[in-house]
Amino acid sequence: MRHDAETAAGVMREAGLEPLEPYPGTAFPWKSRCTKCGAIVSPRLGSLTGRSRRPGCKRCADRAHGEAQRHDEDLAVAEMREHGFEPQEPYRGVKYPWRCLCHGCGTITSPTFGSILAGQSGCRRCADLRAGAARREDPERAAASMRGAGLEPLEPYTTTMTPWRCRCTTCGRTSTPTLSKIRSGRGCKYCARFGFDRAAPARVYVVTHAQHGAVKIGVAGALQRNDRIAQHRRLGWTLFYEHHVPTGDDALAVEQTILRRLRAAGHGVFLTAVQMPNGWTETFDAARVTAVQLRHAIRECQPTPAPPEPLTLF
């Protein structure tokens, strides 16, 4: 298998390479210059002969491979238009982002021609719209779910996570549950037999904790015996003040109004969920917000009656 220097040089020249140093042997790199592109390469003579013949110049081989895969620009443009895209710039190659106008949604997108040939959508917005349409709930089925829970819709359906204004067929009150909550087993918040009754008389209270140096505002039912205040007492809290209001909705309105004012004034949550398992988000530093200040705020904050709502059914 040994070659003489002249024969070896002839093989290299047939492969388009001009040797730049003496022949080292078939298994050793042989520094040469590509006669086509001028690149300096070092192939082995053995790689240019035999069954597994390789190209002598990698640069020329990559260029030839790219040209073999390159698509004609007119054909590429026609292909993009067939898939619903109007190119906005010249074609550069299959792997480069190609700025196009999507005929489906009218937005500018930049898919690669290769991704379009691979079967991808090419437009993220259109893909999201199609996915949303596939997941969208039928309005008739959504309304049937509400009616099955005893709620009559008062406005058109939007999404499962959007509050949906409905009227309870049992108590006649209006609420805004989401369809997802109704399907998880919830119902009218006024007819619920558990938790805080928003339709019954209620209280807004202030409790203090000497060890934590904290004060808290909260709401509780007026007619409940084992209520929130009793739970707080077991954790070391002391009732400082309670204010009775007609309904639970009124109590929540007073509480939320005061909380928003204090948060806007820079008073953040004082205790953690470990220190106050139930209601830690309504706690304040007693040195900055006193129980007396909370009592005055509750007395001054009277709930505003809600305006009558339309009875039109959709």
ROMI-709185 format. One record per residue (C-alpha): residue number from 1; residue in one letter; chain; x, y, z. Coordinates in nm, 2 decimals. Layout:
<k: NUM; r: A; c: A; x: X; y: Y; z: Z>
...
REM end
This chain:
<k: 1; r: M; c: A; x: 0.00; y: 0.00; z: 0.00>
<k: 2; r: R; c: A; x: 0.31; y: 0.22; z: 0.00>
<k: 3; r: H; c: A; x: 0.30; y: 0.51; z: -0.25>
<k: 4; r: D; c: A; x: 0.60; y: 0.69; z: -0.40>
<k: 5; r: A; c: A; x: 0.61; y: 1.07; z: -0.37>
<k: 6; r: E; c: A; x: 0.53; y: 1.14; z: -0.73>
<k: 7; r: T; c: A; x: 0.23; y: 0.91; z: -0.74>
<k: 8; r: A; c: A; x: 0.10; y: 1.06; z: -0.41>
<k: 9; r: A; c: A; x: 0.14; y: 1.41; z: -0.54>
<k: 10; r: G; c: A; x: -0.05; y: 1.31; z: -0.85>
<k: 11; r: V; c: A; x: -0.34; y: 1.19; z: -0.64>
<k: 12; r: M; c: A; x: -0.35; y: 1.51; z: -0.44>
<k: 13; r: R; c: A; x: -0.35; y: 1.72; z: -0.76>
<k: 14; r: E; c: A; x: -0.64; y: 1.52; z: -0.90>
<k: 15; r: A; c: A; x: -0.83; y: 1.61; z: -0.59>
<k: 16; r: G; c: A; x: -0.76; y: 1.98; z: -0.65>
<k: 17; r: L; c: A; x: -0.48; y: 2.01; z: -0.39>
<k: 18; r: E; c: A; x: -0.12; y: 2.13; z: -0.44>
<k: 19; r: P; c: A; x: 0.12; y: 1.98; z: -0.18>
<k: 20; r: L; c: A; x: 0.33; y: 2.24; z: 0.01>
<k: 21; r: E; c: A; x: 0.56; y: 1.99; z: 0.19>
<k: 22; r: P; c: A; x: 0.73; y: 1.65; z: 0.12>
<k: 23; r: Y; c: A; x: 0.50; y: 1.35; z: 0.12>
<k: 24; r: P; c: A; x: 0.48; y: 1.22; z: 0.48>
<k: 25; r: G; c: A; x: 0.29; y: 0.90; z: 0.42>
<k: 26; r: T; c: A; x: -0.07; y: 0.79; z: 0.37>
<k: 27; r: A; c: A; x: -0.17; y: 0.81; z: 0.74>
<k: 28; r: F; c: A; x: -0.03; y: 1.15; z: 0.81>
<k: 29; r: P; c: A; x: -0.17; y: 1.50; z: 0.75>
<k: 30; r: W; c: A; x: -0.02; y: 1.65; z: 0.43>
<k: 31; r: K; c: A; x: -0.02; y: 2.03; z: 0.42>
<k: 32; r: S; c: A; x: -0.16; y: 2.15; z: 0.08>
<k: 33; r: R; c: A; x: -0.33; y: 2.44; z: -0.09>
<k: 34; r: C; c: A; x: -0.68; y: 2.41; z: -0.25>
<k: 35; r: T; c: A; x: -0.65; y: 2.51; z: -0.61>
<k: 36; r: K; c: A; x: -1.01; y: 2.61; z: -0.62>
<k: 37; r: C; c: A; x: -1.05; y: 2.84; z: -0.31>
<k: 38; r: G; c: A; x: -0.69; y: 2.89; z: -0.20>
<k: 39; r: A; c: A; x: -0.75; y: 2.75; z: 0.15>
<k: 40; r: I; c: A; x: -0.46; y: 2.58; z: 0.33>
<k: 41; r: V; c: A; x: -0.57; y: 2.23; z: 0.44>
<k: 42; r: S; c: A; x: -0.40; y: 1.91; z: 0.57>
<k: 43; r: P; c: A; x: -0.59; y: 1.60; z: 0.45>
<k: 44; r: R; c: A; x: -0.44; y: 1.25; z: 0.48>
<k: 45; r: L; c: A; x: -0.37; y: 1.08; z: 0.15>
<k: 46; r: G; c: A; x: -0.56; y: 0.77; z: 0.27>
<k: 47; r: S; c: A; x: -0.88; y: 0.97; z: 0.31>
<k: 48; r: L; c: A; x: -0.87; y: 1.07; z: -0.06>
<k: 49; r: T; c: A; x: -0.85; y: 0.71; z: -0.19>
<k: 50; r: G; c: A; x: -1.04; y: 0.39; z: -0.12>
<k: 51; r: R; c: A; x: -1.41; y: 0.33; z: -0.06>
<k: 52; r: S; c: A; x: -1.46; y: 0.60; z: 0.21>
<k: 53; r: R; c: A; x: -1.33; y: 0.88; z: -0.01>
<k: 54; r: R; c: A; x: -1.36; y: 1.22; z: 0.14>
<k: 55; r: P; c: A; x: -1.33; y: 1.57; z: -0.01>
<k: 56; r: G; c: A; x: -0.99; y: 1.72; z: 0.01>
<k: 57; r: C; c: A; x: -1.10; y: 2.08; z: 0.10>
<k: 58; r: K; c: A; x: -1.37; y: 2.11; z: 0.37>
<k: 59; r: R; c: A; x: -1.45; y: 2.47; z: 0.27>
<k: 60; r: C; c: A; x: -1.53; y: 2.37; z: -0.09>
<k: 61; r: A; c: A; x: -1.72; y: 2.06; z: 0.03>
<k: 62; r: D; c: A; x: -1.94; y: 2.28; z: 0.26>
<k: 63; r: R; c: A; x: -2.01; y: 2.52; z: -0.02>
<k: 64; r: A; c: A; x: -2.11; y: 2.25; z: -0.26>
<k: 65; r: H; c: A; x: -2.34; y: 2.10; z: 0.00>
<k: 66; r: G; c: A; x: -2.50; y: 2.43; z: 0.06>
<k: 67; r: E; c: A; x: -2.55; y: 2.49; z: -0.31>
<k: 68; r: A; c: A; x: -2.71; y: 2.15; z: -0.34>
<k: 69; r: Q; c: A; x: -2.96; y: 2.23; z: -0.07>
<k: 70; r: R; c: A; x: -3.02; y: 2.59; z: -0.18>
<k: 71; r: H; c: A; x: -3.37; y: 2.66; z: -0.31>
<k: 72; r: D; c: A; x: -3.44; y: 2.90; z: -0.59>
<k: 73; r: E; c: A; x: -3.58; y: 3.23; z: -0.46>
<k: 74; r: D; c: A; x: -3.88; y: 3.22; z: -0.69>
<k: 75; r: L; c: A; x: -3.97; y: 2.87; z: -0.57>
<k: 76; r: A; c: A; x: -3.92; y: 2.97; z: -0.21>
<k: 77; r: V; c: A; x: -4.14; y: 3.28; z: -0.24>
<k: 78; r: A; c: A; x: -4.41; y: 3.07; z: -0.41>
<k: 79; r: E; c: A; x: -4.39; y: 2.81; z: -0.13>
<k: 80; r: M; c: A; x: -4.43; y: 3.08; z: 0.14>
<k: 81; r: R; c: A; x: -4.73; y: 3.23; z: -0.04>
<k: 82; r: E; c: A; x: -4.89; y: 2.89; z: -0.06>
<k: 83; r: H; c: A; x: -4.86; y: 2.86; z: 0.32>
<k: 84; r: G; c: A; x: -5.01; y: 3.21; z: 0.38>
<k: 85; r: F; c: A; x: -4.70; y: 3.43; z: 0.40>
<k: 86; r: E; c: A; x: -4.60; y: 3.73; z: 0.19>
<k: 87; r: P; c: A; x: -4.22; y: 3.78; z: 0.20>
<k: 88; r: Q; c: A; x: -4.11; y: 4.13; z: 0.29>
<k: 89; r: E; c: A; x: -3.74; y: 4.09; z: 0.22>
<k: 90; r: P; c: A; x: -3.51; y: 3.89; z: -0.02>
<k: 91; r: Y; c: A; x: -3.47; y: 3.52; z: 0.04>
<k: 92; r: R; c: A; x: -3.13; y: 3.43; z: 0.21>
<k: 93; r: G; c: A; x: -3.16; y: 3.05; z: 0.28>
<k: 94; r: V; c: A; x: -3.35; y: 2.78; z: 0.46>
<k: 95; r: K; c: A; x: -3.20; y: 2.85; z: 0.80>
<k: 96; r: Y; c: A; x: -3.23; y: 3.23; z: 0.82>
<k: 97; r: P; c: A; x: -3.54; y: 3.41; z: 0.97>
<k: 98; r: W; c: A; x: -3.74; y: 3.55; z: 0.68>
<k: 99; r: R; c: A; x: -3.95; y: 3.85; z: 0.75>
<k: 100; r: C; c: A; x: -4.31; y: 3.79; z: 0.62>
<k: 101; r: L; c: A; x: -4.66; y: 3.92; z: 0.64>
<k: 102; r: C; c: A; x: -4.90; y: 3.66; z: 0.77>
<k: 103; r: H; c: A; x: -5.22; y: 3.65; z: 0.57>
<k: 104; r: G; c: A; x: -5.40; y: 3.49; z: 0.86>
<k: 105; r: C; c: A; x: -5.38; y: 3.76; z: 1.13>
<k: 106; r: G; c: A; x: -5.20; y: 4.04; z: 0.94>
<k: 107; r: T; c: A; x: -4.90; y: 4.06; z: 1.17>
<k: 108; r: I; c: A; x: -4.53; y: 4.05; z: 1.07>
<k: 109; r: T; c: A; x: -4.35; y: 3.72; z: 1.16>
<k: 110; r: S; c: A; x: -4.01; y: 3.58; z: 1.08>
<k: 111; r: P; c: A; x: -4.01; y: 3.20; z: 1.03>
<k: 112; r: T; c: A; x: -3.73; y: 3.02; z: 0.86>
<k: 113; r: F; c: A; x: -3.81; y: 2.86; z: 0.53>
<k: 114; r: G; c: A; x: -3.68; y: 2.53; z: 0.67>
<k: 115; r: S; c: A; x: -3.94; y: 2.54; z: 0.95>
<k: 116; r: I; c: A; x: -4.22; y: 2.60; z: 0.69>
<k: 117; r: L; c: A; x: -4.09; y: 2.30; z: 0.49>
<k: 118; r: A; c: A; x: -4.09; y: 2.09; z: 0.81>
<k: 119; r: G; c: A; x: -4.46; y: 2.16; z: 0.86>
<k: 120; r: Q; c: A; x: -4.45; y: 2.42; z: 1.13>
<k: 121; r: S; c: A; x: -4.71; y: 2.70; z: 1.14>
<k: 122; r: G; c: A; x: -4.47; y: 2.99; z: 1.10>
<k: 123; r: C; c: A; x: -4.69; y: 3.24; z: 1.29>
<k: 124; r: R; c: A; x: -4.70; y: 3.23; z: 1.67>
<k: 125; r: R; c: A; x: -5.01; y: 3.45; z: 1.69>
<k: 126; r: C; c: A; x: -5.21; y: 3.23; z: 1.46>
<k: 127; r: A; c: A; x: -5.10; y: 2.92; z: 1.65>
<k: 128; r: D; c: A; x: -5.21; y: 3.07; z: 1.98>
<k: 129; r: L; c: A; x: -5.55; y: 3.17; z: 1.83>
<k: 130; r: R; c: A; x: -5.60; y: 2.82; z: 1.70>
<k: 131; r: A; c: A; x: -5.51; y: 2.67; z: 2.04>
<k: 132; r: G; c: A; x: -5.74; y: 2.91; z: 2.22>
<k: 133; r: A; c: A; x: -6.02; y: 2.82; z: 1.98>
<k: 134; r: A; c: A; x: -5.97; y: 2.45; z: 2.04>
<k: 135; r: R; c: A; x: -5.99; y: 2.51; z: 2.42>
<k: 136; r: R; c: A; x: -6.28; y: 2.76; z: 2.41>
<k: 137; r: E; c: A; x: -6.60; y: 2.66; z: 2.59>
<k: 138; r: D; c: A; x: -6.92; y: 2.65; z: 2.40>
<k: 139; r: P; c: A; x: -7.14; y: 2.94; z: 2.53>
<k: 140; r: E; c: A; x: -7.45; y: 2.72; z: 2.55>
<k: 141; r: R; c: A; x: -7.27; y: 2.45; z: 2.75>
<k: 142; r: A; c: A; x: -7.13; y: 2.72; z: 2.98>
<k: 143; r: A; c: A; x: -7.48; y: 2.87; z: 3.04>
<k: 144; r: A; c: A; x: -7.61; y: 2.52; z: 3.11>
<k: 145; r: S; c: A; x: -7.35; y: 2.46; z: 3.38>
<k: 146; r: M; c: A; x: -7.44; y: 2.79; z: 3.55>
<k: 147; r: R; c: A; x: -7.81; y: 2.71; z: 3.54>
<k: 148; r: G; c: A; x: -7.74; y: 2.36; z: 3.68>
<k: 149; r: A; c: A; x: -7.58; y: 2.53; z: 3.98>
<k: 150; r: G; c: A; x: -7.89; y: 2.75; z: 4.03>
<k: 151; r: L; c: A; x: -7.75; y: 3.07; z: 3.86>
<k: 152; r: E; c: A; x: -7.91; y: 3.25; z: 3.57>
<k: 153; r: P; c: A; x: -7.65; y: 3.44; z: 3.35>
<k: 154; r: L; c: A; x: -7.72; y: 3.81; z: 3.31>
<k: 155; r: E; c: A; x: -7.45; y: 3.88; z: 3.04>
<k: 156; r: P; c: A; x: -7.28; y: 3.69; z: 2.76>
<k: 157; r: Y; c: A; x: -7.02; y: 3.42; z: 2.84>
<k: 158; r: T; c: A; x: -6.65; y: 3.52; z: 2.79>
<k: 159; r: T; c: A; x: -6.41; y: 3.27; z: 2.94>
<k: 160; r: T; c: A; x: -6.40; y: 3.01; z: 3.22>
<k: 161; r: M; c: A; x: -6.18; y: 3.24; z: 3.44>
<k: 162; r: T; c: A; x: -6.37; y: 3.56; z: 3.39>
<k: 163; r: P; c: A; x: -6.62; y: 3.67; z: 3.65>
<k: 164; r: W; c: A; x: -6.97; y: 3.61; z: 3.51>
<k: 165; r: R; c: A; x: -7.26; y: 3.82; z: 3.65>
<k: 166; r: C; c: A; x: -7.55; y: 3.59; z: 3.74>
<k: 167; r: R; c: A; x: -7.86; y: 3.59; z: 3.95>
<k: 168; r: C; c: A; x: -7.93; y: 3.32; z: 4.20>
<k: 169; r: T; c: A; x: -8.26; y: 3.14; z: 4.13>
<k: 170; r: T; c: A; x: -8.29; y: 3.06; z: 4.50>
<k: 171; r: C; c: A; x: -8.22; y: 3.39; z: 4.69>
<k: 172; r: G; c: A; x: -8.25; y: 3.63; z: 4.39>
<k: 173; r: R; c: A; x: -7.92; y: 3.80; z: 4.47>
<k: 174; r: T; c: A; x: -7.66; y: 3.89; z: 4.20>
<k: 175; r: S; c: A; x: -7.30; y: 3.76; z: 4.22>
<k: 176; r: T; c: A; x: -7.01; y: 3.72; z: 3.98>
<k: 177; r: P; c: A; x: -6.86; y: 3.37; z: 4.01>
<k: 178; r: T; c: A; x: -6.64; y: 3.22; z: 3.74>
<k: 179; r: L; c: A; x: -6.74; y: 2.92; z: 3.54>
<k: 180; r: S; c: A; x: -6.43; y: 2.73; z: 3.67>
<k: 181; r: K; c: A; x: -6.54; y: 2.78; z: 4.03>
<k: 182; r: I; c: A; x: -6.89; y: 2.67; z: 3.96>
<k: 183; r: R; c: A; x: -6.77; y: 2.35; z: 3.79>
<k: 184; r: S; c: A; x: -6.54; y: 2.28; z: 4.09>
<k: 185; r: G; c: A; x: -6.85; y: 2.26; z: 4.31>
<k: 186; r: R; c: A; x: -6.91; y: 2.62; z: 4.42>
<k: 187; r: G; c: A; x: -7.24; y: 2.80; z: 4.39>
<k: 188; r: C; c: A; x: -7.41; y: 3.11; z: 4.51>
<k: 189; r: K; c: A; x: -7.20; y: 3.28; z: 4.77>
<k: 190; r: Y; c: A; x: -7.51; y: 3.40; z: 4.95>
<k: 191; r: C; c: A; x: -7.67; y: 3.06; z: 4.97>
<k: 192; r: A; c: A; x: -7.35; y: 2.88; z: 5.08>
<k: 193; r: R; c: A; x: -7.40; y: 2.69; z: 5.41>
<k: 194; r: F; c: A; x: -7.03; y: 2.71; z: 5.50>
<k: 195; r: G; c: A; x: -6.78; y: 2.98; z: 5.56>
<k: 196; r: F; c: A; x: -6.86; y: 3.35; z: 5.59>
<k: 197; r: D; c: A; x: -7.23; y: 3.43; z: 5.51>
<k: 198; r: R; c: A; x: -7.22; y: 3.75; z: 5.30>
<k: 199; r: A; c: A; x: -7.60; y: 3.80; z: 5.32>
<k: 200; r: A; c: A; x: -7.64; y: 3.77; z: 5.70>
<k: 201; r: P; c: A; x: -7.56; y: 4.03; z: 5.97>
<k: 202; r: A; c: A; x: -7.19; y: 4.07; z: 6.03>
<k: 203; r: R; c: A; x: -6.92; y: 4.25; z: 6.23>
<k: 204; r: V; c: A; x: -6.60; y: 4.43; z: 6.15>
<k: 205; r: Y; c: A; x: -6.36; y: 4.37; z: 6.44>
<k: 206; r: V; c: A; x: -6.02; y: 4.48; z: 6.57>
<k: 207; r: V; c: A; x: -5.80; y: 4.25; z: 6.77>
<k: 208; r: T; c: A; x: -5.46; y: 4.30; z: 6.93>
<k: 209; r: H; c: A; x: -5.17; y: 4.08; z: 7.03>
<k: 210; r: A; c: A; x: -4.94; y: 4.21; z: 7.30>
<k: 211; r: Q; c: A; x: -4.66; y: 3.95; z: 7.25>
<k: 212; r: H; c: A; x: -4.63; y: 4.01; z: 6.87>
<k: 213; r: G; c: A; x: -4.70; y: 4.39; z: 6.91>
<k: 214; r: A; c: A; x: -4.96; y: 4.35; z: 6.63>
<k: 215; r: V; c: A; x: -5.30; y: 4.47; z: 6.55>
<k: 216; r: K; c: A; x: -5.55; y: 4.31; z: 6.30>
<k: 217; r: I; c: A; x: -5.87; y: 4.41; z: 6.13>
<k: 218; r: G; c: A; x: -6.12; y: 4.14; z: 6.02>
<k: 219; r: V; c: A; x: -6.48; y: 4.04; z: 5.95>
<k: 220; r: A; c: A; x: -6.70; y: 3.78; z: 6.12>
<k: 221; r: G; c: A; x: -7.06; y: 3.68; z: 6.12>
<k: 222; r: A; c: A; x: -7.28; y: 3.85; z: 6.39>
<k: 223; r: L; c: A; x: -7.48; y: 3.53; z: 6.47>
<k: 224; r: Q; c: A; x: -7.20; y: 3.28; z: 6.47>
<k: 225; r: R; c: A; x: -7.09; y: 3.13; z: 6.81>
<k: 226; r: N; c: A; x: -6.76; y: 2.96; z: 6.70>
<k: 227; r: D; c: A; x: -6.65; y: 3.24; z: 6.48>
<k: 228; r: R; c: A; x: -6.31; y: 3.39; z: 6.38>
<k: 229; r: I; c: A; x: -6.28; y: 3.59; z: 6.70>
<k: 230; r: A; c: A; x: -6.29; y: 3.28; z: 6.91>
<k: 231; r: Q; c: A; x: -6.02; y: 3.13; z: 6.69>
<k: 232; r: H; c: A; x: -5.80; y: 3.43; z: 6.74>
<k: 233; r: R; c: A; x: -5.85; y: 3.42; z: 7.12>
<k: 234; r: R; c: A; x: -5.70; y: 3.07; z: 7.13>
<k: 235; r: L; c: A; x: -5.39; y: 3.22; z: 6.96>
<k: 236; r: G; c: A; x: -5.34; y: 3.49; z: 7.22>
<k: 237; r: W; c: A; x: -5.54; y: 3.77; z: 7.05>
<k: 238; r: T; c: A; x: -5.77; y: 4.01; z: 7.24>
<k: 239; r: L; c: A; x: -6.08; y: 4.17; z: 7.11>
<k: 240; r: F; c: A; x: -6.05; y: 4.54; z: 7.12>
<k: 241; r: Y; c: A; x: -6.35; y: 4.66; z: 6.92>
<k: 242; r: E; c: A; x: -6.63; y: 4.52; z: 6.70>
<k: 243; r: H; c: A; x: -6.87; y: 4.71; z: 6.48>
<k: 244; r: H; c: A; x: -7.20; y: 4.55; z: 6.36>
<k: 245; r: V; c: A; x: -7.32; y: 4.60; z: 6.00>
<k: 246; r: P; c: A; x: -7.63; y: 4.47; z: 5.82>
<k: 247; r: T; c: A; x: -7.46; y: 4.22; z: 5.59>
<k: 248; r: G; c: A; x: -7.14; y: 4.04; z: 5.53>
<k: 249; r: D; c: A; x: -7.10; y: 4.23; z: 5.20>
<k: 250; r: D; c: A; x: -7.11; y: 4.56; z: 5.41>
<k: 251; r: A; c: A; x: -6.84; y: 4.42; z: 5.64>
<k: 252; r: L; c: A; x: -6.61; y: 4.32; z: 5.36>
<k: 253; r: A; c: A; x: -6.66; y: 4.66; z: 5.19>
<k: 254; r: V; c: A; x: -6.55; y: 4.84; z: 5.52>
<k: 255; r: E; c: A; x: -6.25; y: 4.61; z: 5.57>
<k: 256; r: Q; c: A; x: -6.12; y: 4.63; z: 5.21>
<k: 257; r: T; c: A; x: -6.16; y: 5.01; z: 5.21>
<k: 258; r: I; c: A; x: -5.95; y: 5.05; z: 5.52>
<k: 259; r: L; c: A; x: -5.69; y: 4.80; z: 5.40>
<k: 260; r: R; c: A; x: -5.65; y: 4.98; z: 5.07>
<k: 261; r: R; c: A; x: -5.60; y: 5.31; z: 5.25>
<k: 262; r: L; c: A; x: -5.34; y: 5.17; z: 5.49>
<k: 263; r: R; c: A; x: -5.15; y: 4.99; z: 5.21>
<k: 264; r: A; c: A; x: -5.15; y: 5.32; z: 5.01>
<k: 265; r: A; c: A; x: -5.00; y: 5.49; z: 5.31>
<k: 266; r: G; c: A; x: -4.71; y: 5.25; z: 5.32>
<k: 267; r: H; c: A; x: -4.82; y: 5.01; z: 5.59>
<k: 268; r: G; c: A; x: -4.74; y: 4.65; z: 5.48>
<k: 269; r: V; c: A; x: -4.82; y: 4.31; z: 5.63>
<k: 270; r: F; c: A; x: -4.67; y: 4.28; z: 5.97>
<k: 271; r: L; c: A; x: -4.69; y: 3.91; z: 6.07>
<k: 272; r: T; c: A; x: -4.62; y: 3.59; z: 5.87>
<k: 273; r: A; c: A; x: -4.84; y: 3.30; z: 5.79>
<k: 274; r: V; c: A; x: -4.65; y: 3.10; z: 6.06>
<k: 275; r: Q; c: A; x: -4.72; y: 3.36; z: 6.33>
<k: 276; r: M; c: A; x: -5.08; y: 3.42; z: 6.22>
<k: 277; r: P; c: A; x: -5.22; y: 3.11; z: 6.03>
<k: 278; r: N; c: A; x: -5.56; y: 3.26; z: 5.95>
<k: 279; r: G; c: A; x: -5.57; y: 3.63; z: 5.85>
<k: 280; r: W; c: A; x: -5.20; y: 3.73; z: 5.85>
<k: 281; r: T; c: A; x: -5.25; y: 3.96; z: 5.55>
<k: 282; r: E; c: A; x: -5.47; y: 4.19; z: 5.76>
<k: 283; r: T; c: A; x: -5.21; y: 4.24; z: 6.04>
<k: 284; r: F; c: A; x: -5.02; y: 4.57; z: 6.11>
<k: 285; r: D; c: A; x: -4.74; y: 4.69; z: 6.34>
<k: 286; r: A; c: A; x: -4.92; y: 4.82; z: 6.65>
<k: 287; r: A; c: A; x: -4.65; y: 5.09; z: 6.69>
<k: 288; r: R; c: A; x: -4.74; y: 5.24; z: 6.35>
<k: 289; r: V; c: A; x: -5.12; y: 5.16; z: 6.33>
<k: 290; r: T; c: A; x: -5.29; y: 5.15; z: 6.66>
<k: 291; r: A; c: A; x: -5.61; y: 4.98; z: 6.75>
<k: 292; r: V; c: A; x: -5.77; y: 5.32; z: 6.83>
<k: 293; r: Q; c: A; x: -5.69; y: 5.44; z: 6.48>
<k: 294; r: L; c: A; x: -5.85; y: 5.13; z: 6.33>
<k: 295; r: R; c: A; x: -6.16; y: 5.18; z: 6.55>
<k: 296; r: H; c: A; x: -6.19; y: 5.54; z: 6.42>
<k: 297; r: A; c: A; x: -6.15; y: 5.43; z: 6.06>
<k: 298; r: I; c: A; x: -6.42; y: 5.16; z: 6.10>
<k: 299; r: R; c: A; x: -6.66; y: 5.41; z: 6.25>
<k: 300; r: E; c: A; x: -6.60; y: 5.67; z: 5.97>
<k: 301; r: C; c: A; x: -6.62; y: 5.42; z: 5.69>
<k: 302; r: Q; c: A; x: -6.98; y: 5.34; z: 5.62>
<k: 303; r: P; c: A; x: -7.07; y: 5.11; z: 5.33>
<k: 304; r: T; c: A; x: -7.23; y: 5.27; z: 5.03>
<k: 305; r: P; c: A; x: -7.55; y: 5.10; z: 4.91>
<k: 306; r: A; c: A; x: -7.51; y: 4.93; z: 4.57>
<k: 307; r: P; c: A; x: -7.72; y: 5.07; z: 4.28>
<k: 308; r: P; c: A; x: -8.00; y: 4.85; z: 4.15>
<k: 309; r: E; c: A; x: -7.89; y: 4.61; z: 3.88>
<k: 310; r: P; c: A; x: -8.07; y: 4.56; z: 3.55>
<k: 311; r: L; c: A; x: -8.30; y: 4.25; z: 3.53>
<k: 312; r: T; c: A; x: -8.24; y: 4.19; z: 3.16>
<k: 313; r: L; c: A; x: -8.16; y: 3.83; z: 3.09>
<k: 314; r: F; c: A; x: -7.93; y: 3.73; z: 2.80>
REM end
